[in-house]
Amino acid sequence: MPAHALPAVPLARRSPLSLLRELAALIKPRITASSTLAAAAGMATHGQGWLSLSSGTSLAGIAACVAAACTFNMWLERDSDGLMERTRGRPLPSGKLEAPLAFFFACGLGTAGLLVLSVTAAPLALALSLAALVLYAFAYTPLKRVTPAASVVGILPGAMPPVIGAAALSQVTPLAWALAVMLALWQLPHLMAVALRLRDQYAAAKLHTLLDWLGEARAVKALQWGLLALVPLAFLPLAVSREPLLVAGSLLAALIALRSAVCAWFCNRAVFQSRRFILDTVIYVIPPMLACLAFH
């Protein structure tokens, strides 16, 4: 056991509610929820009538696959998580759960999700969900210890949910592709914001980020230009659909990006160590996704 890790609390001494709470933390609820929202938006690009018992069950299968990928990530990074202030309180490095339990929980989630998709969704959605799980958990996660290129690898599974959602209903629509491209390009400033805020913690855990390639000064410039680029990127879905609510969602996302970009260009350098730009980039993608659900 690593010196920084705490001994796991025996299951017999854990209340069911406490155990469920720690298992829920393993799936990274915010990532699982946002990816599921993006997959639902991809489904909604098929238009009215997309929501049914079958599509809802497929969406649950997609969510289970995302949760499995996040849990495998937690299991694989349990040692490095214990070296970072931000993550040392997670269930595995804090000793609240044992590693074998997390591993089998991840296997169960992944198996359940893939089985559900094999029954309710088109084969392409099953294949893409498996690919996204493998890329995130077993390519992106271990590569973070080896090379900054891991961030580039991680962009692909992060962009796939709208395509997977649309594919579950047998066809990937042009709007789903537009949402996927938007998510892919959005990740660059988001990852830069995360790397700038947590650079010291990542260095302590010996995890590589794009900062290793760029250095701080260039990373700041990349974030500034990246936030500015998010403004026109917000209108990419409108090249496919001009639904009024999607127009409104794109406008709101553009305004969020513009406000954040102005701050990035004129703020004090210390702001780059805050959570501001991380939160701005997370909020940015929500309006277009919700708009897709609302107008369909």
C-alpha positions as CSV (number, residue, x, y, z in Angstrom):
1,M,0.0,0.0,0.0
2,P,1.4,3.5,-0.9
3,A,2.5,5.5,2.1
4,H,0.0,8.2,1.4
5,A,-3.0,5.8,1.2
6,L,-5.2,5.0,4.2
7,P,-6.3,1.5,5.1
8,A,-9.8,0.8,3.7
9,V,-12.7,0.6,6.1
10,P,-14.1,-3.0,6.2
11,L,-17.4,-3.3,4.5
12,A,-18.9,-4.9,7.5
13,R,-18.5,-1.6,9.4
14,R,-20.1,0.6,6.6
15,S,-23.7,1.5,6.5
16,P,-25.5,0.8,3.2
17,L,-26.1,4.5,2.7
18,S,-22.5,5.3,3.3
19,L,-21.4,2.5,0.9
20,L,-23.8,3.8,-1.8
21,R,-22.5,7.3,-1.4
22,E,-18.9,6.2,-1.9
23,L,-19.8,4.1,-4.9
24,A,-21.6,7.0,-6.4
25,A,-18.5,9.2,-6.0
26,L,-16.6,6.7,-8.1
27,I,-18.6,7.4,-11.2
28,K,-17.7,11.1,-11.2
29,P,-21.4,12.2,-11.2
30,R,-20.8,15.5,-13.0
31,I,-19.0,13.9,-15.9
32,T,-21.5,11.0,-16.1
33,A,-24.4,13.5,-16.0
34,S,-22.9,15.8,-18.6
35,S,-22.0,13.0,-21.0
36,T,-25.5,11.5,-20.6
37,L,-27.0,14.9,-21.4
38,A,-24.9,15.2,-24.5
39,A,-26.0,11.6,-25.6
40,A,-29.6,12.6,-25.0
41,A,-29.1,15.7,-27.1
42,G,-27.7,13.5,-29.9
43,M,-30.8,11.3,-29.7
44,A,-33.0,14.4,-29.8
45,T,-31.5,15.5,-33.1
46,H,-33.7,12.8,-34.7
47,G,-36.7,15.0,-34.0
48,Q,-40.1,14.5,-32.4
49,G,-40.8,11.0,-31.2
50,W,-37.2,10.2,-30.3
51,L,-38.1,9.6,-26.7
52,S,-39.5,6.2,-26.0
53,L,-39.0,3.3,-23.6
54,S,-36.4,1.9,-25.9
55,S,-34.4,5.1,-26.3
56,G,-34.6,5.8,-22.6
57,T,-33.3,2.4,-21.8
58,S,-30.5,2.9,-24.3
59,L,-29.6,6.2,-22.6
60,A,-29.4,4.4,-19.3
61,G,-27.0,1.9,-21.0
62,I,-24.8,4.8,-22.3
63,A,-24.8,6.3,-18.8
64,A,-23.7,3.0,-17.3
65,C,-20.8,2.8,-19.8
66,V,-19.7,6.4,-18.9
67,A,-19.9,5.6,-15.2
68,A,-17.8,2.5,-15.8
69,A,-15.1,4.5,-17.6
70,C,-15.0,7.0,-14.8
71,T,-14.8,4.2,-12.2
72,F,-12.0,2.5,-14.0
73,N,-10.3,5.9,-14.1
74,M,-10.6,6.3,-10.3
75,W,-9.3,2.7,-9.8
76,L,-6.3,3.2,-12.1
77,E,-5.4,6.6,-10.6
78,R,-5.9,5.8,-6.9
79,D,-2.2,6.2,-6.1
80,S,-1.7,9.5,-8.0
81,D,-5.1,10.8,-6.6
82,G,-3.6,10.4,-3.1
83,L,-0.8,12.8,-4.0
84,M,-3.1,15.7,-5.0
85,E,-5.0,17.8,-2.6
86,R,-8.0,18.0,-4.9
87,T,-8.4,14.2,-5.1
88,R,-7.0,12.7,-2.0
89,G,-10.4,12.7,-0.4
90,R,-11.8,10.4,-3.1
91,P,-13.1,6.9,-1.9
92,L,-10.0,4.9,-2.9
93,P,-7.0,7.1,-1.7
94,S,-8.9,8.0,1.5
95,G,-9.4,4.4,2.3
96,K,-13.2,4.6,2.3
97,L,-13.4,1.8,-0.3
98,E,-11.1,-1.0,-1.3
99,A,-9.6,-1.2,-4.8
100,P,-11.0,-4.6,-5.7
101,L,-14.5,-3.5,-4.9
102,A,-14.1,-0.5,-7.2
103,F,-12.7,-2.7,-10.0
104,F,-15.6,-5.1,-9.9
105,F,-18.1,-2.3,-9.6
106,A,-16.6,-0.8,-12.8
107,C,-16.7,-4.2,-14.5
108,G,-20.4,-4.6,-13.5
109,L,-21.3,-1.1,-14.7
110,G,-19.6,-1.6,-18.1
111,T,-21.0,-5.1,-18.6
112,A,-24.5,-3.9,-17.7
113,G,-24.3,-0.9,-20.0
114,L,-23.0,-2.9,-23.0
115,L,-25.6,-5.6,-22.5
116,V,-28.4,-3.0,-22.4
117,L,-27.1,-1.4,-25.6
118,S,-26.8,-4.7,-27.3
119,V,-30.5,-5.3,-26.8
120,T,-32.0,-1.8,-27.2
121,A,-29.6,0.2,-29.5
122,A,-28.2,-0.1,-33.0
123,P,-24.9,-2.0,-33.2
124,L,-23.0,1.2,-34.0
125,A,-23.9,2.7,-30.7
126,L,-22.7,-0.4,-28.9
127,A,-19.4,-0.4,-30.7
128,L,-18.9,3.4,-30.1
129,S,-19.7,3.1,-26.4
130,L,-17.2,0.3,-26.0
131,A,-14.6,2.3,-27.9
132,A,-15.2,5.4,-25.8
133,L,-14.9,3.3,-22.6
134,V,-11.6,1.7,-23.6
135,L,-10.1,5.0,-24.9
136,Y,-11.0,6.9,-21.7
137,A,-10.1,4.3,-19.2
138,F,-7.3,2.3,-20.8
139,A,-5.6,4.8,-23.2
140,Y,-6.2,8.3,-21.9
141,T,-5.8,7.4,-18.2
142,P,-2.5,5.5,-18.2
143,L,-1.0,7.8,-20.9
144,K,-1.3,10.8,-18.4
145,R,1.7,9.2,-16.6
146,V,3.7,9.0,-19.8
147,T,3.0,12.0,-22.2
148,P,1.1,15.3,-22.6
149,A,-0.4,13.7,-25.7
150,A,-2.8,12.0,-23.3
151,S,-4.9,15.1,-23.3
152,V,-5.3,14.9,-27.1
153,V,-6.3,11.2,-26.8
154,G,-8.9,12.1,-24.2
155,I,-10.6,14.6,-26.6
156,L,-12.0,11.7,-28.7
157,P,-14.1,9.9,-26.0
158,G,-15.1,13.3,-24.6
159,A,-16.6,14.3,-27.9
160,M,-18.4,11.0,-28.7
161,P,-21.6,11.1,-26.6
162,P,-23.8,13.0,-29.1
163,V,-22.7,10.6,-31.8
164,I,-23.4,7.6,-29.6
165,G,-26.8,8.9,-28.7
166,A,-27.8,9.5,-32.3
167,A,-26.3,6.2,-33.4
168,A,-28.5,4.4,-30.8
169,L,-31.4,5.4,-33.0
170,S,-29.8,3.9,-36.1
171,Q,-28.4,7.0,-37.7
172,V,-25.9,9.7,-36.8
173,T,-27.5,13.0,-37.9
174,P,-25.6,16.1,-39.1
175,L,-26.6,18.0,-36.0
176,A,-25.2,15.2,-33.8
177,W,-21.9,15.5,-35.7
178,A,-21.9,19.3,-35.2
179,L,-22.4,18.8,-31.5
180,A,-19.6,16.3,-31.4
181,V,-17.2,18.7,-33.2
182,M,-18.2,21.4,-30.8
183,L,-17.4,19.2,-27.8
184,A,-14.1,18.2,-29.3
185,L,-12.9,21.8,-29.9
186,W,-14.3,23.0,-26.6
187,Q,-12.1,20.6,-24.6
188,L,-8.9,22.4,-25.6
189,P,-9.5,25.6,-23.6
190,H,-11.2,23.6,-20.9
191,L,-8.2,21.3,-20.5
192,M,-5.9,24.3,-20.5
193,A,-7.9,26.0,-17.8
194,V,-7.7,22.8,-15.7
195,A,-3.9,22.4,-16.3
196,L,-3.2,26.0,-15.3
197,R,-5.2,25.8,-12.1
198,L,-3.8,22.4,-11.0
199,R,-0.3,22.5,-12.4
200,D,1.4,22.1,-9.1
201,Q,-0.8,19.2,-8.0
202,Y,-0.4,17.5,-11.4
203,A,3.4,17.9,-11.1
204,A,3.4,16.4,-7.6
205,A,1.5,13.4,-8.9
206,K,3.8,13.2,-11.9
207,L,0.9,13.5,-14.3
208,H,1.4,15.2,-17.7
209,T,-0.7,18.0,-19.2
210,L,-0.4,20.2,-22.2
211,L,1.5,22.7,-19.9
212,D,4.5,20.3,-20.3
213,W,4.6,21.2,-24.0
214,L,3.6,24.8,-23.9
215,G,4.9,26.2,-20.6
216,E,2.8,28.6,-18.5
217,A,3.1,31.7,-20.7
218,R,2.1,30.0,-23.9
219,A,-0.6,28.1,-22.1
220,V,-2.2,31.4,-20.9
221,K,-2.1,32.7,-24.4
222,A,-3.6,29.4,-25.7
223,L,-6.4,29.7,-23.1
224,Q,-7.1,33.3,-24.1
225,W,-7.4,32.5,-27.8
226,G,-9.2,29.3,-27.1
227,L,-11.9,31.1,-25.1
228,L,-12.2,33.7,-27.9
229,A,-12.6,30.9,-30.4
230,L,-15.5,29.4,-28.4
231,V,-17.6,32.5,-29.4
232,P,-18.0,31.6,-33.1
233,L,-17.9,27.8,-32.2
234,A,-21.1,28.3,-30.3
235,F,-22.9,28.9,-33.6
236,L,-21.7,25.7,-35.3
237,P,-25.0,23.8,-34.6
238,L,-26.8,26.6,-36.5
239,A,-25.1,25.5,-39.7
240,V,-27.4,22.5,-39.5
241,S,-30.5,23.7,-37.7
242,R,-32.1,27.1,-37.2
243,E,-34.6,26.1,-34.6
244,P,-35.4,29.2,-32.4
245,L,-34.4,27.5,-29.1
246,L,-31.1,26.3,-30.6
247,V,-30.4,29.8,-31.8
248,A,-31.1,31.0,-28.2
249,G,-28.9,28.3,-26.8
250,S,-26.0,29.2,-29.1
251,L,-26.3,32.9,-28.4
252,L,-26.2,32.2,-24.6
253,A,-23.1,30.0,-25.0
254,A,-21.5,32.7,-27.1
255,L,-22.1,35.3,-24.5
256,I,-20.7,33.1,-21.8
257,A,-17.6,32.5,-23.9
258,L,-17.2,36.2,-24.7
259,R,-17.5,37.3,-21.1
260,S,-14.9,34.7,-20.1
261,A,-12.6,35.7,-23.0
262,V,-12.7,39.3,-22.0
263,C,-11.8,38.4,-18.5
264,A,-8.9,36.2,-19.7
265,W,-7.4,39.0,-21.8
266,F,-7.7,41.7,-19.2
267,C,-7.7,40.0,-15.8
268,N,-4.9,39.7,-13.2
269,R,-2.6,36.7,-13.8
270,A,-3.7,35.2,-10.5
271,V,-7.2,34.6,-11.9
272,F,-5.7,31.8,-14.1
273,Q,-5.2,29.8,-10.8
274,S,-8.8,30.1,-9.9
275,R,-11.8,27.9,-10.9
276,R,-13.3,30.7,-13.0
277,F,-12.3,29.5,-16.5
278,I,-13.0,25.9,-15.6
279,L,-16.6,26.7,-14.6
280,D,-17.1,29.0,-17.5
281,T,-16.1,26.3,-20.0
282,V,-18.3,23.8,-18.3
283,I,-21.3,26.1,-18.3
284,Y,-20.7,27.0,-21.9
285,V,-21.7,23.6,-23.4
286,I,-25.0,23.3,-21.4
287,P,-27.3,25.7,-23.3
288,P,-26.9,24.1,-26.8
289,M,-27.4,20.6,-25.4
290,L,-30.5,21.6,-23.4
291,A,-31.8,23.5,-26.5
292,C,-31.6,20.3,-28.5
293,L,-33.7,18.5,-25.9
294,A,-36.2,21.3,-25.6
295,F,-37.1,21.9,-29.3
296,H,-37.4,18.2,-30.0
